[in-house]
Amino acid sequence: MKSYRGDIMKKWLVMFFAIIFIANITGCDAVQRKFTRKNKTVKKPRFYQLKKYTKKPPPELYKQHYSYWASWQEEMVKVVGQNIKKDQRCAAEAIGHLKDMQALLVEEKADELEAHIESMESLKAIIARGSLSSAGKDYVRNSLDREDRIIKRDFCYSKVKKFIRMETEEPSGAKLSMAVGKEIKPLESEK
């Protein structure tokens, strides 16, 4: 009797392991694929030139950079010491526009502007250190006001229009617009 029970038990064990083996071979791969994290594929945007951009004349570019510099400088004077990220952004933008103005000037006038750019760079470094004291805020604000007055006095368009280069170097590449997944026909002038 015991051997009969043992034979039945062996058959059940063999069938149990056979079922597990078959399930392991056939079904586990699908389950594993179902619960495996898949890498997300991100479509990279394509850039197409939508139209030919005309190059602005240097006097117009100078006026544009001067007005942008003036607005960033004014913003920086207003908010200095309130928010370090805003201060750093204003300083970086103002210095960037000063450098763009400098690139449009003849060499002798550009050298005069270099001293003011260096002064603004030192103020930017003070701001970047963070947490200005009240004396530090006053120093930075007074220095910014002084630079603002000098640059507006000496580098406004009416004072430097005879020092603006009439030919400028080509900027790095054409301006491109972003269009994702859209095919655009070339312009008539490009054919």
C-alpha positions, 0 to 999 in steps of 0.5 A, a space after each residue: 500500500 505504501 508503494 502505491 501511495 509513493 508511486 502516485 506521489 512521484 507521479 504528481 511531483 513529476 507532473 508538477 515539475 513538468 508543468 513548472 518547467 513548461 511554464 518556465 520555458 513558454 510563459 516566463 519570457 512574456 511575463 518578463 517582457 511585460 514587467 521589464 522597463 523599456 527605454 524611452 525613445 525621444 525624437 530629436 527635433 529637426 531644424 529647417 531654415 524657413 526663410 532667408 533672413 536679411 542682415 541688419 545694418 550695423 547702426 540698427 544692430 547697435 541701437 538694438 543692443 544698446 536698448 537691450 543693454 539699457 533695459 537689463 541694466 535698469 532691471 539689475 539696478 532695481 533688483 540687486 540683492 533680492 534674488 541671486 539668480 535674477 541678479 546673475 541673469 541680469 548681469 550676464 545679459 547686460 554684459 553680453 549686450 555690451 560685448 555685442 555693442 563692442 563688436 560693432 565699434 571700431 577698435 579705438 572706441 571698442 577699447 574704451 568700452 572694454 574698461 566698462 565691460 571689465 568693471 561689469 564683470 567684476 560686479 558680476 563676480 561680486 554678485 555671484 558670490 551670493 548673499 550681499 550685505 546691505 553695504 555690499 548691495 549699496 556698493 554694487 548698486 552705486 557702481 551699477 549706477 555709475 557705469 550706467 551713467 558713463 555708458 549712456 553718456 559716452 556710448 549712446 548712438 548719437 555719440 558713437 554713430 561715426 565709430 560704428 563699423 560698416 562691415 561686420 563679420 558674419 555671425 555663426 551660421 544662418 538662423 534656423 527655425 525648429 519644426 518637428 516632423 514636418 518636411 518643408 520645401 526649399 525656398 525658391 531662391 535656394 533652387 
